[in-house]
Amino acid sequence: IRMAVGAHGRDILLQFLVEAVTLGCLGGVLGIGLGYAASEIISRLTDWPTTIPLFMVFLSFTFSAVIGIAFGLYPAWKAAALNPIDALRYE
């Protein structure tokens, strides 16, 4: 629909990538939070000390952002190259 009203392919590509990175980062933050909570619970139940290095937190967040970009590129390219008439016809 955005292309039918004048958006360029670059705008569609950028929108899809921003959404993919946002979802990847949100997943990374939630995963880090849940991992930390699980680590604390297991530590308290078993009396085993746990530590989470800050480097691993940054690595996990970066990995989730890269995965978001990697798996957002293909749909973004497909959407940017799609003819607006064809897209509206099949909706």
Buried (B, 14 or more C-beta within 10 A) or exposed (E): EEBEEEBEBEEBBBBBBEBBBEBBBEBBEEBBEEBEEEBEEEEEEEEEEEEEEEEEBEEBBEEBBEBBBEEBBEBBBEBBEBEBEEBEEEE
